[in-house]
Amino acid sequence: MAEITVIGLGSMGMGMAQSLLRAGHVVHGLDISTERTAAFEAEGGAPGSLAEALGASSVLVCVVLNAAQTREVLFGPGGAAEHLAEGAAIISCATIAPSQAREFAEMASAKGLHYLDAPISGGAIKAAQGQLSIMASGTPEAFEAAAPALDAMAATVHRLGDAAGAGSAMKAVNQLLAGVHIAAMGEAMALGISQGLDPARIVEVISASAGTSWMFENRGPHVVEGDYTPRSAVNIWPKDLGIVGGIAGEAQLPVPMTEAALSQFKSAAEAGDGLIDDAAVIKVYARAARLTLPGDA
């Protein structure tokens, strides 16, 4: 049993914290939302201030949105790194650029802390089941120190190297594919609807055909149901595909499919759909072609 702090109790972080609890660990859950923190404590989460929680924890799981939040939470004034004991492990899960992961690892090492570059994949359901895929890189010591938390949160921990950066690079590859596949889902569903096909039948037939993808099978039903409750919001993709584009630009690698998908997500956000489910990228196509989608008045 370990004492662990999770910072960031959103759709992913809450499930990860719950998985750690089920594994028998003492878990502190902290969030900018006092309601989320209180809800986790009601499920058995350990109480305590930031300083108290981190001072007692051997592992910190940081599940915030981006590099700016990661920097502020870990290394800003009064941040986590000031309260963790020497030798504690930081598991950093945000999607960030590899160069930023390397920078944060150096900052952690300077304070006597282990840093694991550990982006996550699998969605909120797998987070709550302790069945995430974690793309991790860091020193052997970082993996060893983080092991109790990794074992409870992941179905698979992909060890990608002994230095931070590789985990974030692999997450960028994943996000390129995921973002392109969601945009392609919207385009394909819109094409079928424009031809008079029933949306439910499109999902049924394509899911059993060569053109399917996990994202098509997962997001297509959201369109069929007209349900854009944000499991993963549109606004995530301009950030994540922007990271992909930045990495590719540094490598002088053209990524036209990424750029096309990014354009569609930006259009969706600019139309006011940024905070709803990313399946809403189909609305960009629907508005252009004046299509009626399920759930439309």
Phi and psi in degrees as a GROMACS rama.xvg file:
@    title "Ramachandran Plot"
@    xaxis  label "Phi"
@    yaxis  label "Psi"
@TYPE xy
-123.039  161.261  ALA-2
-102.578  124.804  GLU-3
-133.725  141.393  ILE-4
-113.324  133.742  THR-5
-111.424  123.023  VAL-6
-107.397  119.287  ILE-7
108.498  94.0091  GLY-8
-107.002  46.9812  LEU-9
-77.9034  -158.849  GLY-10
-61.6395  -33.4846  SER-11
-85.8605  -49.7709  MET-12
-62.317  -37.3815  GLY-13
-63.1799  -45.1004  MET-14
-63.9408  -37.7888  GLY-15
-65.867  -41.568  MET-16
-63.8882  -40.0967  ALA-17
-63.9633  -38.3891  GLN-18
-64.8416  -39.1025  SER-19
-64.3045  -39.7216  LEU-20
-61.4404  -46.3262  LEU-21
-60.9524  -30.0851  ARG-22
-77.2011  -2.59136  ALA-23
95.612  8.59016  GLY-24
-82.5743  157.074  HIS-25
-83.2658  120.11  VAL-26
-126.889  124.975  VAL-27
-98.1861  128.913  HIS-28
-114.19  122.941  GLY-29
-124.553  140.296  LEU-30
-152.93  154.985  ASP-31
-61.4518  -25.2669  ILE-32
-88.0607  114.191  SER-33
-65.4424  -26.3274  THR-34
-66.253  -41.8131  GLU-35
-66.9053  -40.6825  ARG-36
-61.3217  -44.9093  THR-37
-64.8499  -38.7468  ALA-38
-63.9738  -38.8738  ALA-39
-69.609  -39.519  PHE-40
-62.4152  -34.6583  GLU-41
-65.2917  -23.1091  ALA-42
-88.0917  -3.08736  GLU-43
120.399  2.67339  GLY-44
-65.4062  146.361  GLY-45
-76.6474  139.335  ALA-46
-79.2021  173.745  PRO-47
137.855  150.823  GLY-48
-71.8956  172.394  SER-49
-55.4109  -49.1825  LEU-50
-63.7644  -42.3426  ALA-51
-66.2529  -45.0939  GLU-52
-63.4838  -48.853  ALA-53
-70.7797  -34.6673  LEU-54
-62.4199  -26.876  GLY-55
-96.8428  -6.5134  ALA-56
-99.1501  141.008  SER-57
-93.3299  -14.1372  SER-58
-137.433  135.952  VAL-59
-114.855  126.358  LEU-60
-105.461  114.963  VAL-61
-103.846  109.785  CYS-62
-121.044  63.879  VAL-63
-103.464  -175.021  VAL-64
-80.724  -42.6703  LEU-65
-152.339  -173.852  ASN-66
-67.0302  -38.9151  ALA-67
-62.6637  -43.9382  ALA-68
-67.5929  -38.5644  GLN-69
-59.8769  -46.4824  THR-70
-60.6856  -46.1145  ARG-71
-65.7013  -45.5432  GLU-72
-65.6647  -40.7845  VAL-73
-85.5135  -44.1969  LEU-74
-124.151  2.55721  PHE-75
-72.791  175.345  GLY-76
-57.219  127.096  PRO-77
71.9002  13.8656  GLY-78
-72.257  176.232  GLY-79
-58.6075  -38.1838  ALA-80
-62.0591  -22.4757  ALA-81
-76.3553  -18.4894  GLU-82
-109.76  -19.2292  HIS-83
-73.4847  143.875  LEU-84
-74.5147  151.29  ALA-85
-55.8598  135.028  GLU-86
94.1232  -7.68634  GLY-87
-70.7949  158.535  ALA-88
-108.788  138.196  ALA-89
-106.764  122.563  ILE-90
-103.557  106.658  ILE-91
-100.23  116.848  SER-92
-107.33  -7.76062  CYS-93
-66.8223  152.034  ALA-94
-78.4462  112.594  THR-95
-137.815  170.194  ILE-96
-73.3382  147.638  ALA-97
-55.0877  -37.8004  PRO-98
-62.7002  -35.4482  SER-99
-70.2893  -38.1441  GLN-100
-61.4071  -42.047  ALA-101
-64.4939  -39.3287  ARG-102
-62.9912  -46.1118  GLU-103
-65.3204  -36.0553  PHE-104
-62.8264  -40.5935  ALA-105
-64.9797  -40.3883  GLU-106
-65.1705  -40.8072  MET-107
-66.1944  -43.8223  ALA-108
-60.8894  -36.2117  SER-109
-63.9861  -20.8105  ALA-110
-102.286  10.3845  LYS-111
77.3024  23.0893  GLY-112
-112.213  150.527  LEU-113
-90.2415  139.196  HIS-114
-123.435  124.366  TYR-115
-110.787  118.89  LEU-116
-78.1174  102.691  ASP-117
-138.805  64.518  ALA-118
-60.402  155.394  PRO-119
-121.599  155.432  ILE-120
-147.428  148.118  SER-121
138.505  -18.9366  GLY-122
86.2088  172.096  GLY-123
-62.9921  -35.6265  ALA-124
-65.0904  -47.0731  ILE-125
-70.4758  -29.2927  LYS-126
-61.1047  -43.9866  ALA-127
-70.0613  -22.9081  ALA-128
-90.9028  -4.60077  GLN-129
68.7562  33.4784  GLY-130
-122.614  30.4258  GLN-131
-70.5583  159.24  LEU-132
-99.7389  121.762  SER-133
-114.646  123.252  ILE-134
-98.4297  99.6036  MET-135
-120.237  143.946  ALA-136
-144.592  146.464  SER-137
164.647  178.892  GLY-138
-67.1649  156.096  THR-139
-54.4502  -35.3467  PRO-140
-65.5705  -36.9549  GLU-141
-65.6466  -43.7902  ALA-142
-61.6511  -42.4038  PHE-143
-63.9079  -44.4917  GLU-144
-67.7795  -32.0368  ALA-145
-86.9271  -8.42975  ALA-146
-52.7577  -44.2407  ALA-147
-57.5962  -39.2284  PRO-148
-74.4426  -43.1325  ALA-149
-59.4788  -42.7353  LEU-150
-60.9932  -34.0916  ASP-151
-82.6819  -25.6409  ALA-152
-97.7098  -20.7867  MET-153
-122.541  143.971  ALA-154
-79.1677  -35.849  ALA-155
-140.839  129.337  THR-156
-109.47  112.428  VAL-157
-87.0961  109.287  HIS-158
-84.4032  113.173  ARG-159
-109.678  4.90675  LEU-160
148.89  171.456  GLY-161
-95.732  10.2859  ASP-162
-139.891  144.724  ALA-163
-60.0945  149.676  ALA-164
121.754  -41.9001  GLY-165
-67.3434  -36.9758  ALA-166
-60.8636  -46.1237  GLY-167
-67.5771  -33.6291  SER-168
-64.7383  -42.303  ALA-169
-66.3691  -38.0472  MET-170
-62.5394  -35.6179  LYS-171
-63.1407  -39.7735  ALA-172
-61.3621  -45.5314  VAL-173
-61.3555  -44.3267  ASN-174
-69.6865  -32.1057  GLN-175
-56.6965  -52.0111  LEU-176
-65.0695  -44.8073  LEU-177
-62.9179  -45.3799  ALA-178
-65.291  -43.2576  GLY-179
-62.99  -40.5247  VAL-180
-66.8891  -37.2522  HIS-181
-67.6757  -44.6955  ILE-182
-61.6689  -39.6534  ALA-183
-66.0881  -36.0919  ALA-184
-57.4085  -48.4776  MET-185
-61.0364  -42.061  GLY-186
-65.9076  -43.3549  GLU-187
-67.8666  -43.4933  ALA-188
-62.6399  -41.4274  MET-189
-63.7576  -39.7582  ALA-190
-60.7975  -46.9294  LEU-191
-61.5488  -43.8669  GLY-192
-63.764  -36.5733  ILE-193
-64.069  -21.5766  SER-194
-98.5458  11.9087  GLN-195
83.3817  9.78059  GLY-196
-77.2205  145.034  LEU-197
-72.0103  128.336  ASP-198
-56.9775  -38.5713  PRO-199
-64.8462  -36.8634  ALA-200
-71.2232  -33.8714  ARG-201
-58.2573  -48.953  ILE-202
-62.7622  -42.8884  VAL-203
-60.8172  -48.8559  GLU-204
-73.7123  -47.0972  VAL-205
-67.526  -33.2863  ILE-206
-63.4776  -21.1467  SER-207
-104.484  14.3102  ALA-208
-124.851  171.918  SER-209
-66.4775  -22.0277  ALA-210
-81.4805  0.58113  GLY-211
-73.1969  166.538  THR-212
-149.937  164.09  SER-213
-60.0061  -40.8903  TRP-214
-66.5545  -37.6908  MET-215
-61.774  -47.1019  PHE-216
-68.6521  -28.4255  GLU-217
-84.1537  -43.9966  ASN-218
-88.8974  -29.7872  ARG-219
-52.7505  -45.1195  GLY-220
-60.5253  -27.9094  PRO-221
-62.9385  -39.761  HIS-222
-66.7921  -45.1965  VAL-223
-57.9784  -41.0864  VAL-224
-84.3039  -7.81224  GLU-225
61.174  31.1515  GLY-226
-111.927  107.082  ASP-227
-112.01  30.1842  TYR-228
-56.7826  128.826  THR-229
-75.0728  95.15  PRO-230
-76.5043  -40.7229  ARG-231
-144.168  116.526  SER-232
-81.8402  154.905  ALA-233
-51.6322  -40.6424  VAL-234
-62.9358  -17.0358  ASN-235
-65.4356  -33.4556  ILE-236
-78.5401  -36.3725  TRP-237
-58.3084  -35.7141  PRO-238
-67.4436  -54.8033  LYS-239
-69.0895  -43.0202  ASP-240
-71.836  -25.3494  LEU-241
-64.9888  -38.3091  GLY-242
-63.0844  -44.6476  ILE-243
-57.0245  -47.0241  VAL-244
-62.7676  -38.1238  GLY-245
-65.3383  -44.5449  GLY-246
-62.2621  -44.8712  ILE-247
-63.5639  -38.9394  ALA-248
-61.5858  -41.0276  GLY-249
-62.3774  -32.0444  GLU-250
-89.3065  1.22848  ALA-251
56.4189  38.7978  GLN-252
-105.959  119.813  LEU-253
-71.3012  136.601  PRO-254
-132.544  67.8378  VAL-255
-64.1282  -31.8725  PRO-256
-69.994  -38.9974  MET-257
-60.7559  -44.8341  THR-258
-63.0873  -38.2781  GLU-259
-66.1825  -44.8638  ALA-260
-63.8509  -42.8129  ALA-261
-58.275  -40.8921  LEU-262
-60.6191  -40.2503  SER-263
-68.7705  -40.3805  GLN-264
-67.5433  -38.0295  PHE-265
-62.6657  -40.6911  LYS-266
-63.2264  -40.6737  SER-267
-63.2224  -43.1413  ALA-268
-65.2136  -42.7571  ALA-269
-65.5494  -24.7115  GLU-270
-83.4348  0.133904  ALA-271
98.6412  9.91228  GLY-272
-101.19  14.5335  ASP-273
-63.0778  -29.35  GLY-274
-96.096  0.388344  LEU-275
-102.493  176.974  ILE-276
-56.7446  143.92  ASP-277
-67.9596  -12.804  ASP-278
-61.8175  -17.1118  ALA-279
-67.3457  -3.80678  ALA-280
-58.3204  -23.6804  VAL-281
-62.2273  -25.5386  ILE-282
-65.6811  -25.8469  LYS-283
-61.2707  -45.5827  VAL-284
-68.5962  -41.2903  TYR-285
-63.4275  -40.4413  ALA-286
-65.7359  -39.8986  ARG-287
-65.2032  -37.9763  ALA-288
-101.801  4.20318  ALA-289
55.3195  47.0582  ARG-290
-89.942  149.052  LEU-291
-97.4777  120.312  THR-292
-96.8201  156.355  LEU-293
-52.2062  134.698  PRO-294
91.7296  -13.9424  GLY-295
-70.679  143.133  ASP-296
